[in-house]
Amino acid sequence: MDPTPDALCPGCFTDPGGAHPCPHCGYDEQAERAPLLLPHRTLLNGQFLIGRVLGKPGGFGITYLAWDLGLHRRVAIKEYLPRELAGRGTDRATIAPHSREDADAFRYGLEQFLAEARTLARLDHPNIVRIHQVFEANGTACLAMEYYAGLTLADYLDRTGGRLAESEALLLMQPILDGLRAVHAKGFLHRDIKPQNIYLARLDGGGVRPILLDFGAARQAMGERSRSLSVLVSEGYAPFEQYTRKGKQGAWTDVYAAGAVLYRMVTGQTPPPANDRMAG
């Protein structure tokens, strides 16, 4: 008999047999969990059981591993939570803006988050993260995405001494550029390409498939619209036009960032910030 969902380890959603930490993944669900995070096994949309956090929570949202109760598979759930504007209520679930002034910016960001998710959901490309579902819950919105086993390009570079042969770097970057072509054809931009947002998904037959994650268009749009929010850039990867609220952005913005990632892969060095390059 299969274990009940409540018996599954929230770190990997396999049966730990009552052991702590989990003998399969080493996750200890009894360890203290930050109050900003949804509690383990929170049920979202009547379908998704929340588990551990994937990566580090950002200033714009939190991504969790989750269990799809209907299809019995792991998914990734991204929750819209701009911490400069909103926080978690005492019920450990509801998201609410900090003030009336923040409420307008929060709602605008939520609309951008949903629009971005719906655009991505219409894309069917092997190198772009696959969106299964978008829904609103607890005063905010979430997207359910494909969960990929593997590691980020940033982690891979750390494990391989910081740099790759040109041939390997091109094999990883060319599929990402092909995915970007599909994104740009929809009139959409990524706006935050960097090694942390390129995921190397392990394939069953061996090898990896590079996948572009964590689109930053909604986050950038919020920063450009609201004076209360800083314009966030990834230094070394963001082109000069992203440093100002009125910089003209387009497909070239993503191409610059992709070139910067390729530079990082083959040299082992992050490029200097674009504003420093302009000064030179």
C-alpha positions as CSV (number, residue, x, y, z in Angstrom):
1,M,0.0,0.0,0.0
2,D,1.3,3.5,-0.9
3,P,2.0,5.8,2.0
4,T,-0.4,8.7,2.7
5,P,0.8,12.1,1.4
6,D,1.3,13.2,5.1
7,A,3.9,10.4,5.5
8,L,6.0,11.6,2.6
9,C,9.3,13.5,3.2
10,P,8.8,17.2,2.2
11,G,12.4,17.2,1.0
12,C,11.9,14.6,-1.7
13,F,8.4,13.3,-1.4
14,T,9.4,9.7,-0.9
15,D,8.6,7.5,2.1
16,P,11.2,8.1,4.9
17,G,9.7,5.3,7.0
18,G,9.3,7.6,10.0
19,A,13.0,8.4,10.1
20,H,14.5,11.9,10.7
21,P,16.4,13.1,8.8
22,C,15.1,11.4,5.6
23,P,17.3,8.4,4.7
24,H,16.8,9.2,1.0
25,C,17.6,12.9,0.8
26,G,18.9,13.9,4.2
27,Y,16.2,16.5,4.7
28,D,15.2,17.1,8.3
29,E,11.6,18.5,8.4
30,Q,11.9,19.0,12.2
31,A,14.5,21.7,11.7
32,E,13.3,25.2,12.4
33,R,11.6,26.8,9.4
34,A,11.5,30.6,8.8
35,P,8.1,32.2,9.5
36,L,8.1,33.8,6.0
37,L,7.8,30.3,4.4
38,L,4.6,28.3,4.0
39,P,4.6,25.4,6.5
40,H,5.4,21.9,5.3
41,R,2.4,20.2,3.7
42,T,0.4,23.4,3.2
43,L,-2.2,22.5,0.6
44,L,-2.5,25.0,-2.3
45,N,-5.3,25.0,-4.8
46,G,-6.6,21.7,-3.4
47,Q,-3.9,20.0,-5.3
48,F,-0.3,20.8,-4.3
49,L,1.3,19.8,-1.0
50,I,4.2,22.2,-0.1
51,G,7.6,20.9,0.8
52,R,11.2,22.3,1.0
53,V,12.4,25.5,-0.5
54,L,14.2,25.3,-3.8
55,G,17.3,27.5,-3.9
56,K,17.3,30.7,-1.8
57,P,14.2,32.8,-1.3
58,G,14.5,35.9,-3.4
59,G,13.1,39.4,-2.8
60,F,10.3,38.8,-5.3
61,G,9.1,35.3,-4.6
62,I,9.7,31.9,-3.0
63,T,10.0,28.6,-4.9
64,Y,9.1,25.3,-3.2
65,L,9.2,21.7,-4.1
66,A,5.6,20.3,-4.0
67,W,3.7,17.1,-4.5
68,D,0.9,17.0,-7.0
69,L,-1.8,14.9,-5.3
70,G,-3.7,14.2,-8.5
71,L,-0.8,13.1,-10.7
72,H,1.5,11.8,-7.9
73,R,4.6,13.7,-9.1
74,R,6.9,16.4,-7.9
75,V,6.4,20.0,-9.2
76,A,8.0,23.3,-8.4
77,I,5.6,26.0,-7.0
78,K,6.7,29.7,-7.2
79,E,4.8,32.1,-4.9
80,Y,4.6,35.8,-5.6
81,L,5.9,37.5,-2.5
82,P,7.8,40.9,-3.0
83,R,9.2,41.3,0.5
84,E,9.6,45.1,0.2
85,L,5.9,45.4,-0.3
86,A,4.2,42.5,1.6
87,G,4.6,39.9,4.3
88,R,3.1,36.7,5.7
89,G,0.1,37.0,8.1
90,T,-0.1,35.4,11.5
91,D,-2.0,32.5,9.9
92,R,1.3,31.5,8.2
93,A,-0.5,31.5,4.8
94,T,-2.1,34.9,3.8
95,I,0.0,37.5,2.1
96,A,-0.9,41.2,2.7
97,P,0.8,44.5,1.7
98,H,2.6,46.3,4.4
99,S,0.6,49.6,3.9
100,R,-1.9,51.3,1.7
101,E,0.9,52.8,-0.3
102,D,2.4,49.4,-1.0
103,A,-1.0,47.9,-2.0
104,D,-1.0,49.5,-5.5
105,A,2.5,48.4,-6.3
106,F,1.8,44.9,-4.9
107,R,-1.3,44.6,-7.2
108,Y,0.6,45.9,-10.2
109,G,3.3,43.4,-9.6
110,L,0.8,40.6,-9.2
111,E,-0.8,41.5,-12.5
112,Q,2.7,41.4,-14.1
113,F,3.5,38.1,-12.5
114,L,0.3,36.5,-13.8
115,A,0.8,37.9,-17.3
116,E,4.3,36.6,-17.4
117,A,3.1,33.1,-16.2
118,R,0.4,33.0,-18.9
119,T,2.9,34.0,-21.6
120,L,5.3,31.3,-20.5
121,A,2.5,28.7,-20.3
122,R,1.9,29.2,-24.1
123,L,5.5,28.4,-24.9
124,D,6.4,24.8,-25.7
125,H,10.2,24.7,-26.0
126,P,12.5,22.1,-24.4
127,N,14.9,24.7,-23.1
128,I,12.3,27.0,-21.4
129,V,10.8,26.1,-18.0
130,R,7.4,24.5,-18.5
131,I,4.5,26.0,-16.7
132,H,1.6,23.7,-15.8
133,Q,-0.8,25.9,-14.0
134,V,-1.2,29.4,-12.5
135,F,-3.6,30.2,-9.7
136,E,-4.4,32.7,-7.0
137,A,-4.5,31.8,-3.3
138,N,-3.9,33.4,0.1
139,G,-4.0,36.9,-1.3
140,T,-1.3,36.2,-3.9
141,A,-0.6,34.1,-7.0
142,C,1.4,30.9,-7.6
143,L,2.7,29.1,-10.6
144,A,3.1,25.3,-10.8
145,M,6.1,24.4,-13.0
146,E,7.9,21.3,-14.1
147,Y,10.4,20.1,-11.5
148,Y,13.8,19.1,-12.9
149,A,16.4,17.1,-11.1
150,G,19.9,18.6,-11.6
151,L,21.8,21.7,-10.7
152,T,22.2,25.3,-11.8
153,L,24.9,26.4,-14.1
154,A,26.4,28.4,-11.3
155,D,26.7,25.3,-9.1
156,Y,28.1,23.3,-12.0
157,L,30.8,25.9,-12.6
158,D,31.7,25.8,-8.9
159,R,32.1,22.0,-9.1
160,T,34.2,22.1,-12.3
161,G,36.8,24.7,-11.2
162,G,35.0,27.7,-12.4
163,R,35.4,27.5,-16.2
164,L,34.6,25.2,-19.1
165,A,36.1,24.4,-22.5
166,E,34.7,26.6,-25.3
167,S,33.1,23.5,-26.9
168,E,31.2,22.6,-23.8
169,A,30.2,26.2,-23.1
170,L,28.7,26.5,-26.6
171,L,26.9,23.2,-26.2
172,L,25.2,24.6,-23.1
173,M,24.5,28.1,-24.4
174,Q,23.3,27.4,-27.9
175,P,20.0,25.6,-26.8
176,I,19.4,28.6,-24.4
177,L,19.7,31.0,-27.3
178,D,17.3,28.9,-29.3
179,G,14.8,29.1,-26.4
180,L,15.3,32.8,-26.2
181,R,14.4,33.1,-29.9
182,A,11.1,31.5,-29.1
183,V,10.6,33.9,-26.1
184,H,11.4,36.9,-28.2
185,A,9.1,35.8,-31.0
186,K,6.2,36.1,-28.5
187,G,7.2,39.7,-27.8
188,F,8.6,38.8,-24.4
189,L,11.9,39.3,-22.6
190,H,13.7,37.4,-19.9
191,R,15.7,40.3,-18.4
192,D,17.6,38.3,-15.8
193,I,19.8,35.7,-17.6
194,K,22.7,34.6,-15.4
195,P,24.3,31.3,-14.3
196,Q,21.9,31.0,-11.4
197,N,18.9,31.1,-13.8
198,I,20.2,28.4,-16.2
199,Y,19.4,24.9,-14.9
200,L,21.1,21.7,-16.1
201,A,18.4,19.1,-15.9
202,R,19.6,15.5,-15.7
203,L,18.3,13.3,-18.5
204,D,17.4,9.7,-17.9
205,G,19.7,8.5,-20.6
206,G,22.6,10.5,-19.4
207,G,23.7,14.0,-20.1
208,V,21.9,17.3,-19.3
209,R,19.4,19.6,-20.9
210,P,20.0,23.4,-20.2
211,I,16.7,25.1,-19.2
212,L,16.1,28.8,-18.7
213,L,14.4,29.5,-15.4
214,D,13.1,32.4,-13.3
215,F,12.1,35.1,-15.8
216,G,12.7,38.6,-14.4
217,A,10.4,40.7,-16.6
218,A,7.7,41.2,-14.0
219,R,10.2,42.0,-11.3
220,Q,11.9,44.6,-13.5
221,A,8.6,46.1,-14.5
222,M,7.8,46.7,-10.9
223,G,11.1,48.3,-10.2
224,E,10.7,50.6,-13.2
225,R,7.2,51.7,-12.2
226,S,7.5,52.2,-8.5
227,R,9.8,54.8,-6.9
228,S,9.6,52.8,-3.6
229,L,11.3,49.8,-5.2
230,S,14.9,49.7,-6.3
231,V,15.7,48.6,-9.9
232,L,17.3,45.2,-9.4
233,V,20.1,44.2,-11.7
234,S,22.5,41.2,-11.8
235,E,25.9,42.9,-11.9
236,G,28.1,41.7,-14.7
237,Y,25.2,40.2,-16.6
238,A,22.8,43.2,-16.9
239,P,23.4,45.6,-19.8
240,F,23.6,49.3,-19.3
241,E,20.0,50.0,-20.2
242,Q,18.8,48.0,-17.2
243,Y,20.5,50.4,-14.7
244,T,18.0,53.2,-15.4
245,R,14.2,53.3,-15.2
246,K,13.9,54.6,-18.7
247,G,16.6,52.5,-20.5
248,K,15.4,51.1,-23.8
249,Q,15.2,47.3,-23.6
250,G,14.7,44.7,-26.2
251,A,15.9,41.3,-27.4
252,W,19.5,42.8,-27.3
253,T,19.1,43.1,-23.5
254,D,18.9,39.3,-23.2
255,V,21.6,38.8,-25.9
256,Y,24.0,40.9,-23.8
257,A,23.3,38.8,-20.7
258,A,23.7,35.5,-22.7
259,G,27.0,36.8,-24.0
260,A,28.1,37.7,-20.4
261,V,27.2,34.1,-19.3
262,L,29.3,32.6,-22.1
263,Y,32.2,34.9,-21.1
264,R,31.8,33.7,-17.5
265,M,31.9,30.0,-18.6
266,V,35.0,30.2,-20.7
267,T,37.1,32.7,-18.7
268,G,36.0,31.8,-15.1
269,Q,35.4,35.5,-14.4
270,T,32.2,37.5,-14.1
271,P,32.3,40.4,-16.6
272,P,32.7,43.9,-15.0
273,P,29.4,45.8,-14.4
274,A,28.1,47.5,-17.5
275,N,28.2,50.9,-16.0
276,D,31.9,50.5,-15.2
277,R,32.4,49.4,-18.8
278,M,30.6,52.5,-20.1
279,A,33.0,54.6,-18.0
280,G,35.9,53.1,-19.8
